[in-house]
């Protein structure tokens, strides 16, 4: 591919990068995206596919994670560099895919990569800290966080959407086969005063998003970004990059102590978030499968009405 056929960086940003409002954090929008587009342009001169870049990203993430098994400054520093490459490539694969109009396989690989690299990073960091302090509770909390991370994705996205996929296609087959031309409504039954209703009220009260005054406030945003979303990779990178400086201070094993604190926080946070997501799918009306499938059915009904009119 000739250099003339590849657009300039400004045009590439417009083609390959999503709008800033779709980014999850300012760091991703302004820092990672700033560098990733230059790497994307380099890859566009090659025949390397977006899916192959996704695999490279995962490998760099795993290699970087393994270095955190040793809580020494240069292991941590090099591990952080490898994790930075992992993060940048994680953006590059999507940018290359948008430019080349790649398939949905890339999105699948992206989700799988996160479900592999984050738990491995948590495990390796936990074992690294355990090697310094030999505290079994740190190891337990780290392993618990590592397990809850992929399970949480399955509880919130994987299992529900697998059921929705199966149910919707079953309805389509019945509709086409003429077994029942009437599309049913799915209703979540919640009896007044029941335990399920009490849990729903508690969950609604716990979710700052349902409190009008805080709906768009900084408290709500912090609640979503810090409590719900896993930032372990970003945190580990920052601590690892700072490890040469931290090691120069007169505090023995300072990096390991900071990592142990992070592991304790995530060992408590991830199981609670998992429970929140699990209960949310059961009792919160705007998160239940009944709500999700009714949205899909309404879309099907709209499509059917348009088809009948034509």
N, C-alpha and C positions, 0 to 999 in steps of 0.2 A: 504494500500500500504506500503510495507516494506521499511526501510531506504536504503537497498541495491539496490532497483530498481530505486531510484532517483539519477541521476548523481551528481557529484561534481559541485561546483559553477562555476569553469572555463568552464566545458563542458556545463553547463546550459546556460551560457552566449552565447556560440557558437550556441546553439539550439534555444534559446528564444529571443535573442536580435538582432535587425537589425544591419547592418554595420553602423559604425559611420558616414559615408558619407551621410547616409539617414536621420540622425538626423537634426532637424531644428536649434538647438543652441548647443553651447558648454556645457551649464548648463545641458541640457537634456542628452547629450551624456556621460558626465563624472561624474555628481553629482547624478542626479535622478536615472539613470540606475545603478550606483554603489550600491545604497541601495535597489532598487526595486527587484533585483534578489534574495536577501536574503528573502524578503517577499514572492516572488513567490515560492521559495523552500518550505516555510512553508505551503502555500496553496496546493502545490502538494501532501502533505501528507493527505489532506482532500478530501472530495467528493464535495467541493464547486466548482461550475463551473465558467468559465470566465464571462459568462453573469451575474451571481449573484454578482461577484466582481464588474462588471460595475455598477450595481445598488447600491452596497455599496459605491462606489466612488461618485456617484451622490448625495447620501444621506449625506455623509460627506461634500461635497461641498455646499449643501443647508444649512446644519446646521451651517457651518462656516460662510457662507454669512450672515445669520440672526444675528449673533453676531455683525456684523458691523453696525447694526442699532443703537447701543449704542457706542458713541465715547469716551469710557473710556479705559484706558490702558490695563486692564486685560481682558476685553471683546475682544479688538483687538488682544491681544497676543494669547488667547485661540482660537479665530477665525482663526488666522493664522496657528496654529498647526493643526486644523481640515482641513484647506485647503491644508496643506502639505500632510496629510494622503490622501486627495482626489486626489492630483496630483500623489502620489506614486501608489495608487490603479489604477489610470488611465493608468499607464504603466504596472502594474502587470496583469491586465486582458488580455492585448495583449500577454504578455509573457506566461501566462498559456494557452491561446488559441493556440499559436504556438506549445507548447509542446504536447498538447492533440489533435491537428488538429481539432479545433472547427469550427463551421459553420460561414457563413457570418453575421449571426444575431448579433454577437459580434461587428462587424464593424459598423453596423447600430446603435446599442446601444451607441457606443462610440461617433458617430457624434451627436446623439440626446442629449446625456449628455452634450456635449459642448454647444449646442444650448439652453440648459436649465440653466446650472449653471452660465455661464458667464453673461447673462442678469440679473439673480437674484442677482449676486454679485454687478453689476453696480447699480441696483435699491436700494439695501440695503445700499450700501455705500453712495449713493446720499441722501437717506432719513436720514441717520445718520448725514451727514454734514448739511443738512437742519435743523435738530433738534438743531444744535449748533448755526448756523448763521441766520437761517430763511430767507435765500436768495432764492427766487423763481427761479432765473435764474440758480442757481446751480442744483436745482431739475429738472428743464426743460432740461438742457443739459445732466444730468445723465440719465433721462428717454429716451431722444432722442438717446443717445449712446446705451442704452439697447435695444431699438427697432431696430436700424439699424444693430446690430450684427447678429441676426438670419435672418433678411430680406436680409442682404448682402450675407449670405450663400445660401439662396434660389435663389437670383439673379445670383450669380456666378456659383453655382453647381446644386441646386435643380431643378429649372424650366428648364434650358437648357438640363440637362441630362434626365429629364422626357420626354421632347420633342424628344430628340435623341433616347431614348429607344423605344418610340411609333413609330417613323418614320422608324427605322431600322427593327423592327418586321413587320411593314406594308409592307416594301419592300420584306422581306423574304417570307411573305405569298403570295404576288403577284408573286414572282419568282417561288415559288413551285407550285402555281396554274396555271402557264402558261399564266397569263394575259399579262404579258410583260416581256420577258426574258432579255430585255436590262435594265441594271441598270443605272439610270440617273445620270448626274453630277449636283451638286448643286453649283451655282455661285452667289456670292454676287455682285449685281449691284451697282457700285459707279460711277456716272457721274462726268466727269472732271469739276472742278469749283463749284460743288454742296456744299451745307451746310454739308452734310455727309462727303465729302472729306476733308473739312476744319477742321471738328471736328477730323477726323482720323489723320491729320497732327499734330494738336495740341496735341492729346493724345500720338502720337509717339514721339513728342518733349519733352513731360512731362515725359515720361518713360525713365529713365536713361539707362535701359537695351538696348535701341536701339542706344545709342551713343557708337561707337566703342571703344573710349579711356577708357570709364568707365565701359565697359561690365563686367569685372571681378574685378573691383576695390572695395575698401572698401566702397566707397560712394554708389555703387549699392547695396551692401549687407546690409548696414545700412538702405537704402531706403526701401528695401523689409522687413527686420526684424522689424524695428521700425515703419515705416509708415503703411504698409499693414497689418501686423500680429498683433493680439490683445494680448498684454502682461499684461493685467490688473490683472490677477490672480497672476502672479509672482511679480508685483509691490506691490500689496496689501499685499502679504505675507511678503515681505521685510519690509514694513512700519509697519505692525502689530507686527512683531518680534522685531522691534526697538522701539516700543511704550513705554516700561518701561523706556528706556534711554531718549527718546525724551520728555517724560512727566516730567523727572527730571530737564530738562533745564528751564531756567527762561523765557519761552515764552508760554503764555497761549494758550491753544487749538492748539498747534503746529501740532499735528497729523491731526486734522480736517482741518487745513489750507493746509497741504500738500495734503490731499485727495481732497480738493476742487480744487486745481490746476490740479491734475490728471484728475478730472471729466471734468473740462473746456477743457483740451487738447483732451480728448476722445470725448467729446460732439461736438467738431469741426472736429476732425479727422475721426470718423466713418461715418458721413453723406457724407463727401468728398470721402472716400474710396468706399462707396456704389455707389455714382454717377460714380466714375471711373470704377468700375466693370460693372455697367449698360451700360455705353457708350462703354466700351471695347467690350462687347458682341455684340454691334450693328455695330460698325465701324472699329474695328481693325481686319484685315484679319486673323491673327493667333489665334483669340479668338472667332470669330463668329461661329454660329451653322453650317453654310455652310462649314466652314473649318473643324470643328469637325466631321461632318457626312461624308465628303469626305474622311477623314482619315479612318473612320470605313468601308466605302464602298470599299476603296482600299484593306483593309485587306480581305474583303469578296471576292473581285475579285481574289486576290492571292490564297485564299483557293479554289475557284472555278476552277482556272487553274490547281492547283495540283490535284484536284479531277478528272478533265477531263483527265489528263495525266495518272492517275492510272486506 
